[in-house]
Amino acid sequence: MELTIGTPALLFSATSLILLAYTNRFLTIAQIIRSLKKFYDENESTTTLLEIQNLNLRLTLIRYMQMGGVLSLFLSVFAMLLLFIQWNQAGIYTFGLSLLMLLISLGISFWEISISVKALRLNLSDIVNKKAKYDEKSASN
């Protein structure tokens, strides 16, 4: 199997964009947690506490996503170095490991997104239920 030094370099732009997206998700969730914490300190709502716990899990997953992405990028660069010094077999295996780390990172990302979607659907169901009650009340008047 022939692997050139350019092949691992192909991951640079993709991995960089993925890491940027992960960082944006992290910053957004951190901002939401700060505002929810302030709201919880004032109201001590059980629902708010559950939302904060959900967001805490998502922050942990994002940290692992970022670690997998950074490790993938690191291993790609290392694979390029190994290929550059003509250690082709080691370079091939290192690049394979880099791809595996990227897959793991993307898998965790999928998990985190599914948690996010479930939380949003719960919020939407609350709104739909309140609207249905409001509609019933309006119809009876």
C-alpha positions as CSV (number, residue, x, y, z in Angstrom):
1,M,0.0,0.0,0.0
2,E,1.4,3.4,-1.0
3,L,0.7,6.4,1.1
4,T,2.1,9.8,0.2
5,I,2.8,12.7,2.5
6,G,-0.1,14.6,1.0
7,T,-2.7,12.1,2.1
8,P,-2.6,12.9,5.8
9,A,-2.4,16.6,4.9
10,L,-5.9,16.3,3.5
11,L,-7.3,16.0,7.0
12,F,-6.0,19.4,8.1
13,S,-8.8,21.5,6.7
14,A,-11.5,19.1,7.7
15,T,-10.2,18.6,11.2
16,S,-9.6,22.3,11.7
17,L,-13.2,23.1,10.7
18,I,-14.5,20.3,13.0
19,L,-12.5,21.6,15.9
20,L,-13.9,25.1,15.2
21,A,-17.4,23.8,15.2
22,Y,-16.8,21.9,18.5
23,T,-15.4,25.0,20.1
24,N,-18.4,27.0,19.0
25,R,-20.7,24.4,20.5
26,F,-18.7,24.5,23.7
27,L,-18.8,28.3,24.0
28,T,-22.6,28.4,23.3
29,I,-23.3,25.8,25.9
30,A,-21.1,27.4,28.5
31,Q,-23.0,30.7,28.0
32,I,-26.3,28.9,28.4
33,I,-25.1,27.2,31.6
34,R,-24.0,30.6,33.0
35,S,-27.4,32.1,32.4
36,L,-29.3,29.0,33.7
37,K,-27.1,29.0,36.8
38,K,-28.1,32.6,37.5
39,F,-31.7,31.7,37.0
40,Y,-31.4,28.6,39.2
41,D,-29.8,30.6,42.0
42,E,-32.8,33.0,41.9
43,N,-35.6,30.4,41.5
44,E,-34.2,26.9,42.4
45,S,-36.2,25.2,39.7
46,T,-35.9,21.4,39.4
47,T,-36.4,21.7,35.6
48,T,-33.5,24.2,35.4
49,L,-31.3,21.9,37.5
50,L,-32.1,19.0,35.1
51,E,-31.2,21.2,32.1
52,I,-27.9,22.2,33.7
53,Q,-27.1,18.5,34.3
54,N,-27.9,17.7,30.7
55,L,-25.7,20.6,29.5
56,N,-22.9,19.4,31.8
57,L,-23.0,16.0,30.1
58,R,-22.9,17.7,26.8
59,L,-19.9,19.7,27.8
60,T,-18.1,16.5,28.9
61,L,-18.9,14.9,25.5
62,I,-17.7,18.0,23.7
63,R,-14.4,17.9,25.6
64,Y,-13.9,14.2,24.4
65,M,-14.9,15.3,20.9
66,Q,-12.2,18.0,21.0
67,M,-9.6,15.6,22.4
68,G,-10.4,13.1,19.7
69,G,-10.1,15.7,17.0
70,V,-6.9,17.2,18.3
71,L,-5.4,13.7,18.6
72,S,-6.5,12.9,15.1
73,L,-4.7,16.1,13.8
74,F,-1.6,15.3,15.9
75,L,-1.4,11.8,14.5
76,S,-1.9,13.1,11.0
77,V,1.1,15.4,11.4
78,F,3.1,12.6,13.0
79,A,2.2,10.3,10.1
80,M,3.4,12.9,7.7
81,L,6.7,13.1,9.6
82,L,7.1,9.3,9.5
83,L,6.4,9.3,5.8
84,F,8.9,12.2,5.3
85,I,11.7,10.2,7.0
86,Q,10.7,7.1,4.9
87,W,9.2,5.0,7.7
88,N,6.3,4.2,5.4
89,Q,4.8,1.3,7.4
90,A,4.7,3.2,10.6
91,G,3.3,6.2,8.8
92,I,0.5,4.1,7.3
93,Y,-0.5,2.7,10.7
94,T,-0.2,6.1,12.4
95,F,-2.5,7.6,9.7
96,G,-4.9,4.8,10.2
97,L,-5.0,5.5,13.9
98,S,-5.6,9.2,13.1
99,L,-8.6,8.2,11.0
100,L,-9.9,6.1,13.9
101,M,-9.6,9.0,16.3
102,L,-11.5,11.2,13.9
103,L,-14.2,8.6,13.7
104,I,-14.5,8.3,17.4
105,S,-14.7,12.1,17.7
106,L,-17.5,12.2,15.1
107,G,-19.3,9.4,16.8
108,I,-19.2,11.3,20.1
109,S,-20.4,14.3,18.2
110,F,-23.4,12.4,16.9
111,W,-24.2,11.3,20.5
112,E,-24.0,14.9,21.8
113,I,-26.2,16.1,19.0
114,S,-28.8,13.5,19.7
115,I,-28.9,14.5,23.4
116,S,-29.4,18.1,22.2
117,V,-32.3,17.2,19.9
118,K,-34.0,15.3,22.7
119,A,-33.7,18.2,25.0
120,L,-35.1,20.6,22.4
121,R,-38.0,18.3,21.7
122,L,-38.9,18.3,25.4
123,N,-38.9,22.1,25.4
124,L,-41.1,22.1,22.3
125,S,-43.5,19.6,23.8
126,D,-44.0,21.8,26.8
127,I,-44.8,24.7,24.4
128,V,-47.2,22.6,22.4
129,N,-49.0,21.3,25.6
130,K,-49.4,24.9,26.9
131,K,-50.7,26.0,23.5
132,A,-53.2,23.1,23.5
133,K,-54.4,24.0,27.0
134,Y,-54.7,27.7,25.9
135,D,-56.7,26.7,22.8
136,E,-59.0,24.6,24.8
137,K,-59.6,27.4,27.3
138,S,-60.2,29.9,24.5
139,A,-62.6,27.6,22.8
140,S,-64.7,27.1,25.9
141,N,-65.0,30.9,26.5
